[in-house]
Amino acid sequence: MNRDEGFVMPPYPSPAVSKEHSGNGYMHEDAVIKETVLDVEDKPYRKIFSIAKEDALPGRNLFGIIILLLSCMAAGWLVSHIPLPGIPPLPPLLGMLVMGFLLRNVPYIDVAKDIDPQWSSSLRLIALTVILTRAGIGLDGKAGLKLKSILLGFAISTSIIECIVVAAFSTLMISFPWDWGFVIGFVLCAVSPVVVVPSLLYLQDKGSDVEGGIPTFLIAGAALNDVIGITGFNVVLGMIFSEGDIIAKIIHGPLELVLGIGVGVVLGLFLWYFPSETMKGRHGYRTGMLLGLALFCGFANKFIHFAGAGALATLVIPSNNNMTFGLP
């Protein structure tokens, strides 16, 4: 008789069974994964696992964030080091976008789908805040004041023209109603600072027409463009569904502009006088306070539904009075 004949596999342990060992000697699936993770020689990840527990396991939120972060950093580094003679290097953001798309949509490696949407939204806001803070440090306040009227007209005219063109093409080519065409137009007309600002900062570091104020003009224009896009989108969408007061939606944009600039000026003046000149290590304290206040503006304005004001405040805080970390 074959020794395997009549052999019946013991039942797989249910979740109610201990996660370490079942009564028949077989290990539960979660216990196997934990043992595998703890056998990894990567000490930083073992520390993360000891704190986050199950959230750091494959298929969970923190694991997806870690893999996405490391993969995008590697892809960004590779893209930025592609040799392109005679032209600026490709922005790392390009490689990060491609890697993020792959990790979200390609089967078997789609670890990004496990990231919690609230975590994803908060991480995007933090990244945008850091980029805008860096851009605000490089803004030339005097050049911005000289070009303020041109800047406002430029931001409004380009946004409106682009919105009208997109709405017309949406109506004529894919038979969209005009109101929904304008919704698409306002969505597309908003320039993402995450895409524009890093390239402008590169040109600014190379000294490309810094005295003429072109980097300042374009960076500030991108922020104003977002305010116009958000306001127009909310107004048209409110008209379609008849939700809320249309007048309130129309004045929402100017309120965002006033709120963002006002909060940025007040907090920028605070950082100009504090920490004091005599405080030891004041530059480190100022850096931490700047990032903290910028994050506060971003999350607070998002909470009260004034996201555009948060972006403007983040730009104005470090640029107020030409505040730089090299000054006392």
C-alpha positions in Angstrom: 0.0 0.0 0.0 1.3 3.4 -0.9 2.3 5.3 2.2 0.5 8.4 0.9 -2.7 6.6 0.3 -5.5 7.7 2.6 -3.6 10.7 3.8 -5.8 13.7 4.4 -4.3 17.2 4.7 -5.1 18.8 8.1 -7.6 21.7 7.8 -6.1 25.2 7.2 -6.3 27.1 10.4 -9.1 29.7 10.6 -8.5 33.3 11.6 -9.8 32.4 15.0 -6.7 30.1 15.5 -3.6 31.7 17.0 -1.7 33.7 14.4 1.6 32.0 15.4 0.7 28.3 15.2 -2.4 26.2 14.8 -3.1 23.2 16.8 -1.9 20.8 14.1 1.5 22.5 13.8 0.8 24.5 10.6 1.5 28.3 10.7 -1.2 30.8 9.9 -0.6 32.8 6.7 -0.2 36.1 8.6 2.4 34.5 10.8 4.3 33.2 7.8 4.4 36.7 6.3 5.6 38.2 9.6 8.3 35.6 10.0 9.5 36.4 6.4 9.5 40.2 7.1 11.4 39.8 10.3 14.0 37.7 8.6 14.8 40.5 6.2 18.2 42.1 7.0 16.9 45.6 6.3 17.1 47.0 9.8 15.2 50.3 9.0 12.2 48.3 7.6 12.3 46.0 10.7 12.0 49.1 12.8 9.1 50.4 10.8 7.4 47.0 11.1 8.0 46.9 14.9 6.0 50.2 15.1 3.4 49.9 12.4 2.8 46.1 12.8 0.3 44.7 10.2 0.1 48.0 8.3 3.7 47.5 7.1 2.9 44.0 5.6 2.6 43.5 1.8 -0.8 44.6 0.6 -1.3 47.2 3.3 -1.1 51.0 3.3 2.4 51.7 4.7 4.0 49.0 2.6 2.6 50.5 -0.5 3.8 54.0 0.5 7.3 52.8 1.1 7.6 50.9 -2.1 6.1 53.8 -4.1 8.4 56.3 -2.5 11.6 54.3 -3.1 10.7 53.3 -6.6 9.7 56.9 -7.6 12.9 58.3 -6.2 15.0 55.8 -8.2 13.0 56.5 -11.4 13.4 60.2 -10.9 17.1 59.9 -10.4 17.5 57.8 -13.5 15.5 60.2 -15.7 17.3 63.3 -14.4 20.7 61.7 -15.3 19.8 60.9 -18.9 22.4 62.8 -21.0 20.8 65.4 -23.3 23.5 67.6 -24.7 22.6 71.3 -25.3 19.3 71.2 -23.3 18.4 71.1 -19.6 18.1 67.7 -18.1 14.7 66.0 -17.9 12.8 66.8 -14.7 12.8 63.9 -12.1 9.1 64.4 -12.0 8.7 62.7 -15.4 10.3 59.4 -14.1 8.2 59.6 -10.9 5.0 60.1 -12.9 5.8 57.1 -15.1 6.7 54.9 -12.1 3.6 56.0 -10.2 1.4 55.1 -13.2 3.0 51.7 -13.4 2.7 50.9 -9.7 -1.0 51.9 -9.8 -2.2 50.2 -13.0 0.1 47.3 -14.0 -1.1 44.0 -12.5 1.1 42.1 -10.0 3.1 45.3 -9.2 0.2 47.6 -8.5 1.1 48.2 -4.9 -0.1 51.8 -5.1 -3.7 50.7 -5.1 -3.3 49.6 -1.5 -2.5 53.2 -0.3 -5.3 54.8 1.7 -6.9 57.7 -0.3 -6.7 60.1 2.7 -3.0 59.3 3.1 -2.5 59.8 -0.6 -4.2 63.2 -0.6 -2.3 64.4 2.5 1.1 63.3 1.0 0.3 65.1 -2.3 -0.5 68.3 -0.3 2.7 68.0 1.7 4.8 67.6 -1.5 3.1 70.6 -3.1 3.7 72.7 0.0 7.4 71.9 0.0 7.7 72.8 -3.7 5.8 76.1 -3.3 7.9 77.0 -0.2 11.1 76.4 -2.2 9.6 78.5 -5.0 8.6 81.3 -2.6 12.2 81.5 -1.3 13.4 82.2 -4.8 10.7 84.8 -5.6 11.8 88.4 -6.1 9.3 90.5 -4.3 10.3 93.8 -5.9 10.0 92.3 -9.4 6.6 90.8 -8.5 5.4 94.2 -7.4 6.6 95.9 -10.6 4.7 93.3 -12.7 1.6 92.9 -10.6 -0.8 94.4 -13.1 0.6 92.5 -16.0 0.7 89.4 -13.9 -3.0 89.6 -13.0 -4.0 90.3 -16.6 -1.8 87.5 -17.9 -3.2 84.9 -15.5 -6.8 85.9 -16.1 -6.6 86.2 -19.9 -4.7 82.9 -20.5 -7.1 81.0 -18.3 -10.2 82.4 -19.9 -8.9 81.9 -23.4 -7.8 78.3 -22.8 -11.1 77.5 -21.1 -13.2 78.9 -24.0 -11.1 76.9 -26.6 -11.4 73.7 -24.6 -15.2 74.2 -24.2 -15.6 74.9 -27.9 -13.6 71.8 -29.0 -15.5 69.6 -26.4 -18.8 70.8 -27.8 -18.0 70.6 -31.5 -15.9 67.4 -31.5 -17.4 65.2 -28.8 -20.9 66.8 -28.6 -20.6 67.8 -24.9 -23.0 70.4 -23.6 -21.5 73.9 -23.3 -21.7 74.0 -19.5 -19.8 70.7 -19.2 -17.3 71.9 -21.8 -16.5 74.9 -19.5 -16.1 72.5 -16.6 -13.5 70.6 -18.6 -11.9 73.8 -19.6 -11.5 75.1 -16.1 -10.0 71.8 -15.0 -7.5 71.8 -17.8 -6.6 75.5 -17.5 -5.2 75.1 -14.0 -1.4 74.8 -14.3 0.0 72.4 -11.7 2.9 74.1 -9.8 4.3 70.6 -9.2 5.1 70.4 -12.9 6.0 74.0 -13.7 8.0 75.1 -10.6 10.9 72.6 -10.6 11.8 73.4 -14.1 11.6 77.2 -13.4 13.8 76.8 -10.3 16.4 75.0 -12.4 16.4 77.9 -14.9 16.6 80.4 -12.0 19.5 78.6 -10.4 21.3 78.8 -13.8 20.7 82.6 -13.8 18.3 82.7 -16.8 16.9 86.2 -16.8 16.5 86.4 -13.0 16.9 90.2 -13.0 14.0 90.5 -15.5 11.7 88.7 -13.1 10.6 86.0 -15.6 10.9 83.1 -13.1 9.0 85.1 -10.5 6.4 86.1 -13.0 5.7 82.5 -14.2 5.7 81.0 -10.7 3.3 83.5 -9.3 1.2 83.2 -12.5 0.9 79.4 -11.9 -0.5 80.0 -8.4 -3.0 82.6 -9.7 -4.0 80.3 -12.5 -5.0 77.7 -10.0 -7.2 80.1 -8.1 -9.0 81.1 -11.3 -9.4 77.5 -12.4 -10.8 76.4 -9.0 -13.2 79.4 -8.9 -14.5 78.9 -12.4 -14.9 75.2 -11.9 -17.0 75.7 -8.7 -19.1 78.4 -10.3 -20.0 76.4 -13.4 -20.6 73.2 -11.5 -22.9 75.1 -9.1 -24.8 76.4 -12.0 -25.2 73.0 -13.5 -26.6 71.4 -10.4 -28.0 74.6 -8.9 -26.3 73.9 -5.6 -25.6 76.8 -3.2 -25.5 80.6 -3.9 -24.0 81.4 -7.3 -22.9 84.9 -6.0 -21.0 83.3 -3.1 -19.3 81.0 -5.6 -18.3 83.9 -7.8 -16.7 85.9 -5.0 -15.0 82.8 -3.7 -12.0 83.5 -6.0 -11.3 87.0 -4.9 -11.7 85.9 -1.3 -9.1 83.2 -1.9 -6.8 85.8 -3.4 -7.2 88.2 -0.5 -7.0 85.5 2.2 -3.9 83.9 0.7 -2.0 87.1 0.3 -3.1 88.5 3.7 -2.2 85.4 5.7 1.1 85.1 3.8 2.1 88.7 4.5 1.2 88.4 8.3 3.1 85.2 8.8 6.0 86.4 6.6 6.4 89.5 8.8 6.3 87.3 11.9 9.2 85.2 10.5 11.1 88.3 9.5 11.4 89.5 13.1 11.4 86.1 14.8 13.7 84.4 15.6 15.8 87.4 16.6 19.2 88.2 15.3 20.8 87.3 18.6 19.3 83.8 18.8 21.8 81.1 18.3 20.9 78.8 15.4 18.1 81.1 14.2 18.4 79.8 10.6 17.5 76.3 11.6 14.6 77.5 13.8 13.4 79.7 10.9 13.5 76.8 8.5 11.4 74.6 10.8 8.9 77.4 11.5 8.6 78.2 7.8 7.8 74.6 6.8 5.4 74.3 9.8 3.5 77.4 9.0 3.4 76.5 5.3 1.9 73.1 6.1 -0.5 74.7 8.5 -1.7 77.1 5.7 -2.1 74.2 3.3 -4.1 71.9 5.5 -6.2 74.7 7.2 -7.3 76.2 3.9 -8.1 72.8 2.5 -10.3 72.2 5.6 -12.2 75.4 5.1 -12.4 74.8 1.3 -10.0 77.6 0.3 -7.3 75.4 -1.2 -6.1 78.2 -3.6 -5.5 80.5 -0.7 -3.2 77.9 0.9 -1.1 77.8 -2.2 -0.8 81.6 -2.4 0.0 81.9 1.3 2.7 79.3 1.0 4.3 81.3 -1.8 4.0 84.7 0.0 5.3 83.7 3.4 9.0 83.1 2.4 9.0 85.8 -0.3 7.6 88.5 2.0 10.1 91.4 2.3 12.5 89.4 0.2 13.1 87.1 3.2 16.1 84.8 2.6 18.0 82.5 4.9 21.2 84.4 4.2 19.8 87.5 5.8 20.1 88.1 9.6 
